[in-house]
Amino acid sequence: MSSSLDLTFTNGRTARAIRVQERAELPTALNEIGLPCSAPVLVIVGGASNLSRLDYQRLESLFVNLLAPLAEELGMVVVDGGTDAGVMQLMGIARSQINGSFPLVGVAPVGKIQIPGRQIAAHVHPLEPHHTHFVLVPGSEWGDESPWIAETASVLSQDVPSVTILMNGGSISLKDVQESIAEERLVVVIAGTGRLADQIAAAMQNPCEEQRTLAPVLETGYFKLFELSKSTVQLRAFLKRHFLQQRMQNNKRLYPRLNA
């Protein structure tokens, strides 16, 4: 049984949250907290607390100048892990800086997060205070949320395009990527952001150097590679084209008589 609550952060911002126990509850739960269905979805996965200061600084402009504005322009829902660290923190800050209105949904294991206004516990992490919605899922370890992130994105997007973007990351991000692929979601890898993203990029560019743990993932073909050091114009154009073309193809499939 899902249960909703309103969160108030120390910065005065508020967010809708819902706690779920079973994945079958997701459609009803997401509707209960006012999230749209059949919306384009951008999933952000990657480095959290282990993201170095240098890698963090490299990514700031990507979020503020590309990802958040594009989400706003295309009316996306953005889904991530929801904690106040790494790429999730960057997404929250970027949305605030551009005065964005798009829903920003954090999906996190209830046993690892600090709920605002409740007694502080050990070994938990604060939620990012610029998110608009949170889905609190069962779990006491990082990675327990990975299948929930992927399925939340699928429930929200339905037949509308979605894409996952990987920046930096480690073992949990690899699990996130695997879950996205299981949902047949394209993963855009931003090379030059460190760690997992660079490992995947190297393996894609030099297949003979594939690490054993990455080979099954790479063989799926659900990857597109972009270099952080190059102009973001190409990345923006690709993402926009992906979302718009996929939407047109879906419309033709759903409404064939209108396109006859």
N, C-alpha and C positions, 0 to 999 in steps of 0.2 A: 504494500500500500504506500503510495507516494504522499508526501506532506510538504506543503510550501511554507515559506517564511520570507519576511522582508529583512534585509541586512542594511545596517547603517554603519558607515566607516567613519574613522576619526576625521577625515577630510570633509565630512558632511555629505558625501555622496551616498546614494542608496542603490540597492540591487535586489532583484527578485531571485529567490533561490528555491530549489525543490530537491528533496531527498527521495531517491528511488531505491528499490530493492531488486527489481527484476527488469531486464531489458525490454520485456514486453510492455512495461509501463511507460516507456519513453514517449510514444506519440501523444498519449493523454497528458503526461506530465509537462511536456514542452508546450502544449496548447494551454495548459493551466496557468503557466507563467507568462503567457502572452507572446510567445515566439511564433513567427510566421512559418507556414509550410510552403513547399515548392519555391524556395528562395535559393539563389546562387550562394554557395558556401565556400569559404576559404578556411582551410585547416592549417594552423601554425604549429609546427613541432620543432624541437631543437633544444639547444643548451639552456639550462636553468641555472642552478647555483654554481655549477662548474664552468660557466661561461666566463672567460678571462676578461679583464678590463679592456684590453686591446680589441678583442673580438666584439665586445659589447659596443665599443665606440664605432667600429666598422659598420655595425648593423643599424645604428641609430637613424642615419639618413635614409636607408632603405625603407624603414617603417614610416618615417614622417613624410618622405617625399614620394613614395610609391604605393606601399601596401595599404596604408590607411586611406589615402585619397582615392585609390581605385575601389576599395570596398565601399566607400561613400558614393562614388559615381555610379557603380553598378548595383547598388542596393543589396549588397551582400550581407550575409550573417557570417561572422568570424568565430571560429571555435578553436580553443586551445586548452591548456591544462590549468589555467586560472590562478596560479600562485604568483606572488609578488617577487619574481626573479626572472632573469634571462629574457628570452624572447617573449614571454607572456607579459612581463613588465613593460618591455619595449612596445608591445602592441597597445597596452592600456594607455601608456603615456602618449603615444602617437595619436590615438583616437582623441584624447583630451586636447592635444596641441592643435589639431585641425578643427576642433569643435564638431567632431563627427556625431552622426545620429544613428549609425548602423549598430545593430545588436552585437555585443561582444560577449560570448558565452564561455565561461570557464567550467571545465569538467574535471572534478578532483575527488580523490578517495577521502571519505569522511574521517577516516582514522589518521590522516596525515595533515589536516588543515586546521587552522585556528579560525573559528567562527567569530566575527566581530561581536563584542559585547559579552562574550562568555569568558569564564575564568581561563587564564592562560595555562596551557599544559606543556609538558616537556615533549620535545621531539616532534613538534608540529610546526607548520609554516603558515604565514599570513596569506590571505587571499589578496589579489591585486585590486586596488580600490577604484579603478576606472572601468572595470567590467560592469556590464548591465544585468547580466544573468549568470547564475551558477547552477550546475547540476551536480549534486553531491551523491556519490555512488559508493557502494560497499567496497571496503578495502582498507588495509592497514600498511600497505607497502606501495612505494612508487612503482608504477607499471600496472597496478590493478585497474587504473583508469583507462589504459590504452584502448581496449576494445570498446569501452563506452564512448570515448572521443570519436572513434571511427563510426560507430553506429548512430550517435547523436547527429553527426554531419549527414549521414544517409537519410535519417528520418526528416531532417530539416530540408534537405535538397530534393528528395524524392526523384522526380524525373528531370530536375533542373541541374545544370552542370555544377560540379564541385572539383576542387583541386587541393592537394596538400603541398605545403612548402616546407622543406627541411633546411634549417640553418644550424651549423655546428652540431651539437648533440652527442649522446653517448649510447649506452646500452638500452636505456628506456626509450630513447628516440628511435632506435632500431626496431623496437617492439611496436612503437607508434606507426612507423613506416610499414611494417608487415601487416598491421591491422588495416591500414588504408588500402594496401594492395588487395587484401582479402575482400574489401568492399569494391574492388575494381576502380579505385580512384587514382588518377594520375598524381605522381609525386615529382615536384620540381625541386631539384637539388641545387642549392646556391653554393658553388665552389668558392673557396677562398675565405670561408667562415670558420674553418677549423674542424678538427676531430671527425665525427662520423660523416659529415657532409663531404669533407675532403677525401676521406677514405673511399666513399662511394664514387666520387668524381674520378679519383685515380684508377679505380677498378674499371669504370666505364671507358676511360680513355686508353687503358692498357689491360685488356682482358686477361693476358697471361699472368698479370700480377694480382688477380682477384684473390681476396682472402676467402678461405673456406666458408666462413660464416656469412659472407655477402653473396656468394655465388647463387644460392637458391632465390634470393631476392632479386638480383639483377636479371636473372633468366626470365622473369615475368614480363619484362619490357615496359613496365609502367613508370618509366623515368624520363625526365627531360632535364638537361644540365645547362646551367647558366653560371658565368663567372662574375663574382661580385666586383672585381676590378674593372670590368668593362661597363659601358654605358647601360643604364637601366632602361633606356628607351626600348631596346629589343625585348627585355623581359616584360615591360608594361604592354607592348604590342602583342606579344605572345599570349599573355594572360587574358587580355581583352578579347582577342580573337578566339581563344579557346572557349570562353564563356559565351560569347555571342554566337559562334558557329554551332556549338553544341545545343544551344537553346533553339536555333533555327531548325536543326535536324530533329530535335525532339518534337517541335511543333508540327513538322511535316509527318512524323510518324503518328502523332496523336490525332491530327486533323487532316487526313489525306485528301478529303473532298475539297477542302479549302485551297489545296495546292494543285488540284488537278488541272 
